[in-house]
C-alpha cells in the first residue's frame, strides 16, 4: 500500500491530521497509519481516502472507482461551463447529490461550479454567496487553493452584473494580483489548474474592459492566449479573441485588426463547437459594420 501517496495528498491539501481524522477516527489512529503503516479498518480507511479525493484502490495502484468517477463528472461540467453551455451545466449539477461528495477537493469544485453558474445566470446574491462561502469559510479557510480565487472571481461577476462596480473591483483586484503571481510561477499552472487560471484571466480581463482599463484588459487577454498556446488548449480562445475584438472596436483600432480578431474568434468558436460565441461574433460584426457605415456618411 502506497502510504506516501496518502501523506503527500494530505499535505498538498494542507490538512492537519486532526482535521482529516475529525469525525472518522482518532488522530492517534491516523498517525499510526502514516508513520507505522498500521492500517485501520477498511471503513475508516475508505472515509479518510474519500476526504482526500482518493480511493483505497488509488493507494493500491489499481483502477479507482467512485471518487474518480465523480472527479471526471465534475471536470466535464467545468468544461461545459467554459463553453458557456449553461443549460447543460444546470442540468448536470441538478443530477448530483452533493451529500454523496466526500472528497474535500471535489466539494470545493462542486460549490465553485454551482456558485459560478448562479452568478452567470443572474441568480440572487444569497444563492451565489452561500456556495462561495462554503469554500472560503469551510474548506479553504486559509485561502490557499485556486478555488478561493474562483470564488472571488464569481463574486466579482455577480456584483458586476448587479451594477455594483466598487464591490466587483474589491474581488477582481484580488484575482488580478493572484493571476500576475501565478503567471510568474510555472508551478501554479500545474495539473488542471491552468484551465482554472484561464477562467480567472478571462473574467478579470472582462471586468477591466468594462471599467475602461483596456491596457490591463488586453494584457490579461494576451496572457490568456499565450497560456492556451503553451498548454495546447482552445476552450477559451473563442472568448478571449471575442473580448479582444470588442476592446479593439471600443478603442477605434485599425479596421483590418478588428476584422482579423473577429475572424479568429469565429474560427476558434467553430473549432470548439461554441455556438454562443458564433452568435456573438455575428452580432458584433453587424453592429461594427453599421457603425462604420454611419461614420463614413
N, C-alpha and C positions, 0 to 999 in steps of 0.2 A: 504494500500500500504506500502510495506516494504522499507521506505526511508533509514533506517540504512544500508540495504544491498547495496543500491546505493552509499552511502557515503563511506562505507567500501571498495567497489571496486575501487572507485576513489582514495582513499588514498593508497590502495595496489599497484596501478599503478603509484603512486607518481605524480598525475596530479593535478595541482592547479585548482581552479575554473575558473580562467582566461583562462587557456589553454584548459580546457574541453569545455568551452562555446564558444570559438573562432569560428566565422562563423556560429554559430547556434542561440545564443541568447545573451543577456547581462549577465554580471557577477552578476548583481543585481537579475535578474530573477532566476538564478541558486541558489543564496544564499537564496532567499525566499523559494524556493522549499526544500532545505536541512534543513533550520532552522525552517521554519514555516509550512511546508507541503503544501504550496500553489502550486498546480500542474499547470505547464504551459500548453500550447496547446498540444494536443496529438502528433502533428507533431514534435514539439520541443522535447518533452519527448522521442519520438522514436529515434530521432537523437542522443540525449545525451546518451541514453542507448546503442545504437549501437556502439558509440565511446568507450564505456567501455566494450564492449563484452557481454552486457546483452540485454534483451528484456523487454518491458513493462510487458509481461507475467511473466518474471522472478520475477519482483517486486510484482506481484500479486500472485506468487507461483502457477501458472498454467503452462501447458506444453509450453516450449519455441518453437520458430519457426525458422526463417531464420538464425539467428546468431548461434543457437545451431547446426543447420544442417551444416553450414559452418565449425564450430569447429570440428564436427565429421568427416567431409570430410578431413580436413587438418590433423587431428590426424591419419586417415587411411593412408594418403600419407606419413606421418612421419614414420609410422611403416614399410611401403614398402621400404623407404629409409634405415632403419636399416637392412632390409633383403637383401639389395643390389639389389633390383629389379628396376634398373634404368629405364628400358623401361616403366614400369608401372607408375613410378613417373613422367617421362617426359610427358606421355600421360595425366595423371590426372591433372598435373599443366596446361597443354595447354588448358584444358577444363574449367578452372576457369577464369572468368573475374575479374581481380584484382581491377577494378574500382568499383565493387559491394561489396568489402570488406570494411566495415566501422569501425569495431572494431579495435582499436589500437593493442591489443594483437594478433589478427588474422592477421593483416597486417604484423606484425613482423614475425609471424610464416611462412606466405607465402613467404616473401622475404628471410628468412633463408633457407627454403626448396629449393627455386629456385637457390639461390646462392651456396648452398652446392652441389646440383646436378651438376651445371655447373663446380664446382671445380673438382668433381669426374669424370666427362666425358671429362675433359681437354679442356673446352672452354676457350676463351681468357680472360685476366685479366679485360678488360673493362666490359664484361658481368658479371663476378663474383663480382668484387668490387662495381659495381653500386648497386646491390641488397643489399650488406652488408652495403654500405654507407647510404642506406635508414634507416637502423636500427640505425647505430652509430651516424649519424648526423641529424636524423629526429625524430624518435620515441623514442629513448632511449639515448637522448643527455647526460644524466648524467652517462650513462653506469652502470646502477644499476640492469638490468634484466639479466636472463641467456641467452637471445638472443644476447646480446653483446658478451658473451663468445663463443657462437656458431658461430657468425660472425668472431671472432678471429680465431677459430679453422678451419673454412672454408678457411680463408685467408692463414693460415699456410699450409693447404693441397695444395692449389693452388701453392704457392711458392715452396713447397717441390717437387711437380710434375714438376715444371719448372726448377728444379735443381738450386735453389737459397736458399741454406741452411741457410744463415745468416738472410735473411728476414723471412724464415719459423720459425727460432728459436725465433725471436722477438715476434711472436704471440704465439708460444707454451709455451714460458716462462710465458706469462700471464695466459694461460689456466691451466698450471701446478700449478701455485700459487693459482688460484681460486679453482681448484679441491681439493687441500690439505685443504683449509679453509672450503670448502663445506662438505668434509667428516668428519670434526671435528664438524660440526654444523648440527645436525639432521634435523633442520627446512629447510635446503637448499634442502633436497630431498623430500619435501612435494609435494602433488598433483602428477602431471605427470612429474615434473621436474627431478625425479630420472632417467627417460628414457633419458632425455637430458644430464644429468650428465654422464650417461654411454657412450653417444656419445663422450663427451669431454674426458673421460677416455680412450676410445679405440684409438682415433686418436692421442692423446698425447702420449700414450704408443707406438703406431706405429712409431711416429716421433723419440722418443728416441731410439727405437730399430734400426732404420735406421741410427741413428747418432752413434751407437756403445755403447750407455749407457744402457747396459742390466739390470743393477741393478735398475735404475729408471723405465725402461720399465716394468720389472717383478713386481715391487712394485705396479705399476698402474694396471697391469693385475689382480693381486691378489685382489686389492681393488675392481675392477670391478666384479670379481667373487663373492666376499662377498656381494656386493650390490645386485647382481642378486639373491643371496640366501635369503637375508633379505627381498627383495620385491617380491619374488616368481615369477620372470620373467625369460624367457630363450632366448629372442630375441638376446641378444648379446653374449651369452655363446659360440656358434659355432665360432664366430670371435675371441673372447678372447682366447679360447683354441687353435685355429689355430695359432694365433700370439705367444702364449706361446710355441707351438711346434717348430715354426720357430726359436725362440730365443734359445731354448734348443739345436737344431741342430747346430746352429752357435757357441754356446758355448761348443760344444762337450760334452754334458752331457751324463749320463748313457743311454744306448740303451733302457732299459726297460722303463725308464721315458719318453723317446721320443715317444716310441710306445704307451704308455698309453695316452699321450696328443693327439696324432693323432687320437687314437680310440675315445677319449672323444669328440674331435672336430667333428668327423664323426657322432657319436651318436646324439649329440645335433643338428647337421645340419639336420639329418633325422627327428628328433622330430619337428623341426621348418620348415620343408619343404624348407630348404635353399639349393637349388641346386648349387648355386655359391660356397659355402664352400665345398660341397661334391666334386665338380670337383677340387677345390684347394687342398683338402686333398689327393686325388688320385694322383695328380701331385707331391705333396710334398713327399708322400710316395715312389713314383717311383724314384725320384731324390735321396732320402736318401738311399734307398736300393742299387742303383747303386754306390753311393759314398762309402757305406760300403763294397761292393764287391771289388771295386778297391783298397781300403785301405788294404784289407786282402790279396791281391795277392802279 
